[in-house]
């Protein structure tokens, strides 16, 4: 999908630091991590339910 190298990651981190400030950066990272994990759980749930439907047919 997207390939980010170390240079791009550093630029993104600096942008987030400027936008959110050092005190809000850990909270923003935690929120982003939770969002990604919830998305992965939802995708796994969709995959599992589609596999169940295929087996029953």
DRENKEVEX-667129 format. One record per residue: x, y, z of N, C-alpha, C in turn; residue number from 1. Coordinates in steps of 0.001 Angstrom, whole numbers. Layout:
N
{r {X,Y,Z},{X,Y,Z},{X,Y,Z},NUM}
...
// end
This chain:
57
{r {843,-1171,0},{0,0,0},{891,1238,0},1}
{r {1096,1835,1157},{1980,2995,1248},{3292,2561,1867},2}
{r {4364,3013,1292},{5685,2710,1848},{6299,4015,2329},3}
{r {6482,4093,3646},{7065,5281,4247},{8474,4951,4718},4}
{r {9410,5732,4284},{10782,5571,4726},{11031,6376,5981},5}
{r {12233,6294,6503},{12553,7027,7728},{12422,8541,7566},6}
{r {12763,9054,6394},{12661,10498,6167},{11224,10990,6234},7}
{r {10312,10224,5608},{8902,10609,5632},{8328,10527,7038},8}
{r {8741,9496,7790},{8250,9360,9170},{8714,10519,10046},9}
{r {9940,10952,9857},{10453,12087,10641},{9687,13354,10295},10}
{r {9432,13572,9005},{8666,14752,8595},{7271,14723,9195},11}
{r {6599,13553,9153},{5261,13441,9747},{5294,13704,11248},12}
{r {6294,13180,11930},{6410,13399,13370},{6592,14876,13688},13}
{r {7408,15574,12922},{7617,17011,13135},{6320,17783,12886},14}
{r {5591,17411,11837},{4314,18090,11548},{3332,17872,12693},15}
{r {3220,16623,13172},{2322,16352,14297},{2757,17105,15546},16}
{r {4050,17211,15763},{4560,17920,16928},{4205,19399,16860},17}
{r {4292,19987,15674},{3944,21400,15511},{2448,21615,15691},18}
{r {1643,20705,15140},{186,20871,15203},{-331,20639,16624},19}
{r {56,19519,17242},{-519,19139,18535},{284,19627,19727},20}
{r {1546,19881,19569},{2383,20282,20691},{2875,19064,21456},21}
{r {3914,19233,22235},{4500,18078,22922},{3602,17455,23987},22}
{r {2697,18219,24562},{1853,17653,25617},{724,16799,25054},23}
{r {239,17109,23868},{-877,16368,23272},{-413,15233,22357},24}
{r {870,15179,22014},{1367,14186,21070},{1164,12748,21560},25}
{r {1466,12404,22818},{1210,11020,23266},{-275,10650,23210},26}
{r {-1132,11583,23552},{-2565,11318,23508},{-3027,11087,22065},27}
{r {-2510,11870,21133},{-2866,11701,19723},{-2359,10359,19200},28}
{r {-1179,9956,19583},{-640,8659,19173},{-1447,7507,19734},29}
{r {-1850,7619,20985},{-2664,6585,21620},{-4008,6455,20910},30}
{r {-4619,7590,20588},{-5901,7579,19890},{-5755,6959,18505},31}
{r {-4690,7292,17800},{-4454,6724,16478},{-4234,5215,16572},32}
{r {-3488,4768,17554},{-3265,3331,17752},{-4546,2585,18048},33}
{r {-5390,3154,18896},{-6679,2525,19205},{-7565,2462,17968},34}
{r {-7554,3514,17175},{-8359,3546,15958},{-7905,2472,14985},35}
{r {-6606,2326,14812},{-6078,1316,13901},{-6420,-88,14397},36}
{r {-6299,-332,15693},{-6609,-1664,16215},{-8096,-1984,16073},37}
{r {-8969,-1011,16294},{-10402,-1237,16105},{-10717,-1519,14640},38}
{r {-10050,-834,13735},{-10246,-1073,12305},{-9822,-2489,11937},39}
{r {-8689,-2944,12467},{-8219,-4295,12185},{-9197,-5338,12719},40}
{r {-9741,-5104,13927},{-10726,-6033,14483},{-11971,-6093,13608},41}
{r {-12407,-4951,13116},{-13590,-4919,12259},{-13342,-5661,10956},42}
{r {-12158,-5489,10368},{-11828,-6185,9124},{-11766,-7686,9363},43}
{r {-11187,-8113,10469},{-11135,-9546,10779},{-12537,-10101,10973},44}
{r {-13417,-9325,11602},{-14799,-9760,11787},{-15524,-9919,10464},45}
{r {-15284,-9011,9545},{-15903,-9096,8219},{-15358,-10306,7473},46}
{r {-14047,-10537,7557},{-13440,-11698,6897},{-14005,-12994,7458},47}
{r {-14128,-13068,8776},{-14635,-14279,9408},{-16083,-14535,9012},48}
{r {-16880,-13496,8958},{-18285,-13698,8604},{-18441,-14059,7129},49}
{r {-17596,-13527,6254},{-17688,-13886,4835},{-17202,-15319,4606},50}
{r {-16217,-15780,5386},{-15766,-17154,5268},{-16849,-18110,5745},51}
{r {-17571,-17748,6788},{-18675,-18566,7278},{-19789,-18686,6264},52}
{r {-20063,-17617,5545},{-21094,-17645,4521},{-20677,-18518,3349},53}
{r {-19390,-18477,2985},{-18905,-19277,1866},{-18944,-20759,2196},54}
{r {-18657,-21134,3443},{-18660,-22525,3839},{-20072,-23095,3866},55}
{r {-21059,-22272,4195},{-22432,-22761,4294},{-23078,-22931,2926},56}
{r {-22509,-22372,1888},{-23101,-22482,544},{-22658,-23714,-170},57}
// end
